[in-house]
Amino acid sequence: MGAARTGGTPRPAPGATAGRGTGGRSSLSRGTSRSRDGSNGSSGRGGFGQRSSSGFGSSGLSGGFGSTSSKRGAGGSRRKEYSGERKERKPRPTVADRVESGALAGAELTEHAREAILRALTAAPKSRRQLMDAMTRKGYPPEVLEPILERFEEVGLVDDAEYAGMLVRTRHGERGLSRRAIAQELRRKGIDDDTATEALDQVDEDDEAEAARDLVQRRLARTTGLDREVRTRRIVGMLARRGYSPSLALSLVREELAREGESPDDDEPFGVFDDL
């Protein structure tokens, strides 16, 4: 009996006693099959350990972060290091510099000056004197400019009479300037006296009075509610800056104020404006 007990079926391991019969053997065999594959439950069914072998930590997922950073590092090494010093650019030579050095001369200089004058005329109309002054400041020699300007006058590209007439019409019609103020502007732009006088004939005394009256009416509408003396001083000063005489300005202001229904007082100090 003792020998039989000793040679009998050995007792199962403690972990295998939970399942008996077929179910117990199946559970044991599954555990055995996993151990034979060389991987525990952590690596079964593509477990987390298996993912880490081809995941973010290595070159998995088409190179992963490690591969990308290495490429960026290689690209960055090819870039030039910024020294922090800004390179000074050489200034572009001016027309005067090129003419003085001989780099711009002859037919090339003439054509260069011709194109510069055409660009200036395209931007805005100008008198011959204005073009000469502007091109001379750029460095073009006067002896090169004179023949070009003469040719432009012949073909009508430069016309001081037409330019002066246009200036008189716009300054008087749009800004309400007087003949005296327009004459000063024509003189500044290089228009000779004869040409300026002919252009100013477009505006007579009646035109001046009408333009001045329109300015007075518009300014009075903006100053409604102010003291009469304040309104008068402002309007007379405005007309004086546009070239109108104080006597004309005062008479127009009095007429328009009377039309509004305001009558001047006996001690109204209009006499102080007579010396403006």
Disulfide bonds with the S-S distance in Angstrom:
none
